[in-house]
Amino acid sequence: MKQGSGSRKVNERAREVIATILLFEISDPRLSMVTVTGCEVSYDRSYCNVYYSAGKDAYEDAAAAFQAAGGRIRSLMAKKLSWRVAPELRFMLDTTVDEAERIGRALNREQKRFEASAEGE
């Protein structure tokens, strides 16, 4: 989806508000180590895809916590933003951090293997 500067600002504002809500107003311990990595708000602001990351062992817990707290987060978000509608929130797991970790480990292994073969020559 093409993003102009206006939609980037809307997305960033939504991300900031949701992150603040999670930090200060939601007391579910399953959401304490969750990071909101981004938001995509639809053009008419009726939907908001919220991307989050969590520890590998907390994927299911975080999804269940968002399922339980979604209505409250939406309500608090509507109060903080002056939008005409409160967007329906869809929470989606963002695994890019895990993928970056996996790639980093693979690169480190290859670096060590390369150094070991260079020493053997």
Contact map, one row per residue, 1 for C-alpha under 8 A:
1110000000000000000000000000000000000000000000000000000000000000000000000000000000000000000000000000000000000000000000000
1111000000000000000000000000000000000000000000000000000000000000000000000000000000000000000000000000000000000000000000000
1111111100000000000000000000000000000000000000000000000000000000000000000000000000000000000000000000000000000000000000000
0111111100000000000000000000000000000000000000000000000000000000000000000000000000000000000000000000000000000000000000000
0011111110000000000000000000000000000000000000000000000000000000000000000000000000000000000000000000000000000000000000000
0011111111000000000000000000000000000000000000000000000000000000000000000000000000000000000000000000000000000000000000000
0011111111100000000000000000000000000000101000000000000000000000000000000000000000000000000000000000000000000000000000000
0011111111110000000000000000000000000000000000000000000000000000000000000000000000000000000000000000000000000000000000000
0000111111111000000000000000000000000000000000000000000000000000000000000000000000000000000000000000000000000000000000000
0000011111111100000000000000000000000000100000000000000000000000000000000000000000000000000000000000000000000000000000000
0000001111111110000000000000000000000111100000000000000000000000000000000000000000000000000000000000000000000000000000000
0000000111111111000000000000000000000110000000000000000000000000000000000000000000000000000000000000000000000000000000000
0000000011111111100000000000000000000000000000000000000000000000000000000000000000000000000000000000000000000000000000000
0000000001111111110000000000000000000010100000000000000000000000000000000000000000000000000000000000000000000000000000000
0000000000111111111000000000000000011110000000000100000000000000000000000000000000000000000000000000000000000000000000000
0000000000011111111100000000000000000000000000000000000000000000000000000000000000000000000000000000000000000000000000000
0000000000001111111110000000000000000000000000000000000000000000000000000000100100000000000000000000000000000000000000000
0000000000000111111111000000000000010000000000000000000000000000000000001000100000000000000000000000000000000000000000000
0000000000000011111111100000000000110000000000000000000000000000000000000000000000000000000000000000000000000000000000000
0000000000000001111111111000000000000000000000000000000000000000000000000000000000000000000000000000000000000000000000000
0000000000000000111111111100000000000000000000000000000000000000000000001001100000000000000000000000000000000000000000000
0000000000000000011111111110001100000000000000000000000000000000000000001000000000000000000000000000000000000000000000000
0000000000000000001111111100000100000000000000000000000000000000000000000000000000000000000000000000000000000000000000000
0000000000000000000111111110000000000000000000000000000000000000000000000000000000000000000000000000000000000000000000000
0000000000000000000111111110000000000000000000000000000000000000000000000000000000000000000000000000000000000000000000000
0000000000000000000011111111001000000000000000000000000000000000000010001000000000000000000000000000000000000000000000000
0000000000000000000001011111101100000000000000000000000000000000000000000000000000000000000000000000000000000000000000000
0000000000000000000000000111111100000000000000000000000000000000100000000000000000000000000000000000000000000000000000000
0000000000000000000000000011111100000000000000000000000000000000000000000000000000000000000000000000000000000000000000000
0000000000000000000000000001111111000000000000000000000001001100100000000000000000000000000000000000000000000000000000000
0000000000000000000001000111111111000000000000000000000000000100110000000000000000000000000000000000000000000000000000000
0000000000000000000001100011111111000000000000000000000000000000000000000000000000000000000000000000000000000000000000000
0000000000000000000000000000011111100000000000000000011000000000000000000000000000000000000000000000000000000000000000000
0000000000000000000000000000011111110000000000000001111000000100000000000000000000000000000000000000000000000000000000000
0000000000000000001000000000000011111000000000000001110000000000000000000000000000000000000000000000000000000000000000000
0000000000000010011000000000000001111110000000000111100000000000000000000000000000000000000000000000000000000000000000000
0000000000000010000000000000000000111110000000000111100000000000000000000000000000000000000001000000000000000000000000000
0000000000110010000000000000000000011111000000000111000000000000000000000000000000000000000000000000000000000000000000000
0000000000110110000000000000000000011111100000011110000000000000000000000000000000000000000000000000000000000000000000000
0000000000100000000000000000000000000111110000011100000000000000000000000000000000000000000000000000000000000000000000000
0000001001100100000000000000000000000011111011111000000000000000000000000000000000000010000000000000000000000000000000000
0000000000000000000000000000000000000001111111110000000000000000000000000000000000000000000000000000000000000000000000000
0000001000000000000000000000000000000000111111000000000000000000000000000000000000000000000000000000000000000000000000000
0000000000000000000000000000000000000000011111100000000000000000000000000000000000000000000000000000000000000000000000000
0000000000000000000000000000000000000000111111110000000000000000000000000000000000101110000000000000000000000000000000000
0000000000000000000000000000000000000000111111110000000000000000000000000000000000001111000000000000000000000000000000000
0000000000000000000000000000000000000000110111111000000000000000000000000000000000000011110000000000000000000000000000000
0000000000000000000000000000000000000011110011111100000000000000000000000000000000000011110000000000000000000000000000000
0000000000000000000000000000000000000011100000111110000000000000000000000000000000000000111100000000000000000000000000000
0000000000000010000000000000000000011111000000011111000000000000000000000000000000000000111100000000000000000000000000000
0000000000000000000000000000000000011110000000001111100000000000000000000000000000000000001111000000000000000000000000000
0000000000000000000000000000000001111100000000000111110000000000000000000000000000000000001111000000000000000000000000000
0000000000000000000000000000000001111000000000000011111000000000000000000000000000000000000011101000000000000000000000000
0000000000000000000000000000000011100000000000000001111101100100000000000000000000000000000010000000000000000000000000000
0000000000000000000000000000000011000000000000000000111111100000000000000000000000000000000000000000000000000000000000000
0000000000000000000000000000000000000000000000000000011111100000000000000000000000000000000000000100000000000000000000000
0000000000000000000000000000000000000000000000000000001111110000000000000000000000000000000000000000000000000000000000000
0000000000000000000000000000010000000000000000000000011111111100000000000000000000000000000000000000000000000000000000000
0000000000000000000000000000000000000000000000000000011111111110000000000000000000000000000010000000000000000000000000000
0000000000000000000000000000000000000000000000000000000011111111000000000000000000000000000000000000000000000000000000000
0000000000000000000000000000010000000000000000000000000001111111100000000000000000000000000000000000000000000000000000000
0000000000000000000000000000011001000000000000000000010001111111110000000000000000000000000000000000000000000000000000000
0000000000000000000000000000000000000000000000000000000000111111111000000000000000000000001010000000000000000000000000000
0000000000000000000000000000000000000000000000000000000000011111111100000000000000000000000000000000000000000000000000000
0000000000000000000000000001011000000000000000000000000000001111111110000000000000000000000000000000000000000000000000000
0000000000000000000000000000001000000000000000000000000000000111111111000000000000000000001000000000000000000000000000000
0000000000000000000000000000000000000000000000000000000000000011111111000000000000000000000000000000000000000000000000000
0000000000000000000000000000000000000000000000000000000000000001111111100000000000000000000000000000000000000000000000000
0000000000000000000000000100000000000000000000000000000000000000111111111000000000000000000000000000000000000000000000000
0000000000000000000000000000000000000000000000000000000000000000011111111100000000000000100000000000000000000000000000000
0000000000000000000000000000000000000000000000000000000000000000000111111110000000000000000000000000000000000000000000000
0000000000000000000000000000000000000000000000000000000000000000000011111111000000000000000000000000000000000000000000000
0000000000000000010011000100000000000000000000000000000000000000000011111111100000000000000000000000000000000000000000000
0000000000000000000000000000000000000000000000000000000000000000000001111111110000000111100000000000000000000000000000000
0000000000000000000000000000000000000000000000000000000000000000000000111111111000000100000000000000000000000000000000000
0000000000000000000010000000000000000000000000000000000000000000000000011111111100000000000000000000000000000000000000000
0000000000000000110010000000000000000000000000000000000000000000000000001111111110000100000000000000000000000000000000000
0000000000000000000000000000000000000000000000000000000000000000000000000111111111101100000000000000000000000000000000000
0000000000000000000000000000000000000000000000000000000000000000000000000011111111000000000000000000000000000000000000000
0000000000000000100000000000000000000000000000000000000000000000000000000001111111000000000000000000000000000000000000000
0000000000000000000000000000000000000000000000000000000000000000000000000000111111100000000000000000000000000000000000000
0000000000000000000000000000000000000000000000000000000000000000000000000000011111110000000000000000000000000000000000000
0000000000000000000000000000000000000000000010000000000000000000000000000000010011111100000000000000000000000000000000000
0000000000000000000000000000000000000000000000000000000000000000000000000000000001111100000000000000000000000000000000000
0000000000000000000000000000000000000000000011000000000000000000000000000000010000111110000000000000000000000000000000000
0000000000000000000000000000000000000000000011000000000000000000000000000110110000111111000000000000000000000000000000000
0000000000000000000000000000000000000000100011110000000000000000000000000100000000001111100000000000000000000000000000000
0000000000000000000000000000000000000000000001110000000000000000000000000100000000000111110000000000000000000000000000000
0000000000000000000000000000000000000000000000111100000000000000000001000100000000000011111000000000000000000000000000000
0000000000000000000000000000000000000000000000111100000000000000000000000000000000000001111100000000000000000000000000000
0000000000000000000000000000000000000000000000001111000000000010010000000000000000000000111110000000000000000000000000000
0000000000000000000000000000000000000000000000001111000000000000000000000000000000000000011111000000000000000000000000000
0000000000000000000000000000000000000000000000000011110000100010000000000000000000000000001111100000000000000000000000000
0000000000000000000000000000000000001000000000000011100000000000000000000000000000000000000111111000000000000000000000000
0000000000000000000000000000000000000000000000000000100000000000000000000000000000000000000011111110000000000000000000000
0000000000000000000000000000000000000000000000000000000000000000000000000000000000000000000001111111000000000000000000000
0000000000000000000000000000000000000000000000000000100000000000000000000000000000000000000001111111100000000000000000000
0000000000000000000000000000000000000000000000000000000100000000000000000000000000000000000000111111110000000000000000000
0000000000000000000000000000000000000000000000000000000000000000000000000000000000000000000000111111111000000000000000000
0000000000000000000000000000000000000000000000000000000000000000000000000000000000000000000000011111111100000000000000000
0000000000000000000000000000000000000000000000000000000000000000000000000000000000000000000000001111111110000000000000000
0000000000000000000000000000000000000000000000000000000000000000000000000000000000000000000000000111111111000000000000000
0000000000000000000000000000000000000000000000000000000000000000000000000000000000000000000000000011111111100000000000000
0000000000000000000000000000000000000000000000000000000000000000000000000000000000000000000000000001111111110000000000000
0000000000000000000000000000000000000000000000000000000000000000000000000000000000000000000000000000111111111000000000000
0000000000000000000000000000000000000000000000000000000000000000000000000000000000000000000000000000011111111100000000000
0000000000000000000000000000000000000000000000000000000000000000000000000000000000000000000000000000001111111110000000000
0000000000000000000000000000000000000000000000000000000000000000000000000000000000000000000000000000000111111111000000000
0000000000000000000000000000000000000000000000000000000000000000000000000000000000000000000000000000000011111111100000000
0000000000000000000000000000000000000000000000000000000000000000000000000000000000000000000000000000000001111111110000000
0000000000000000000000000000000000000000000000000000000000000000000000000000000000000000000000000000000000111111111000000
0000000000000000000000000000000000000000000000000000000000000000000000000000000000000000000000000000000000011111111100000
0000000000000000000000000000000000000000000000000000000000000000000000000000000000000000000000000000000000001111111110000
0000000000000000000000000000000000000000000000000000000000000000000000000000000000000000000000000000000000000111111111000
0000000000000000000000000000000000000000000000000000000000000000000000000000000000000000000000000000000000000011111111100
0000000000000000000000000000000000000000000000000000000000000000000000000000000000000000000000000000000000000001111111110
0000000000000000000000000000000000000000000000000000000000000000000000000000000000000000000000000000000000000000111111111
0000000000000000000000000000000000000000000000000000000000000000000000000000000000000000000000000000000000000000011111111
0000000000000000000000000000000000000000000000000000000000000000000000000000000000000000000000000000000000000000001111111
0000000000000000000000000000000000000000000000000000000000000000000000000000000000000000000000000000000000000000000111111
0000000000000000000000000000000000000000000000000000000000000000000000000000000000000000000000000000000000000000000011111
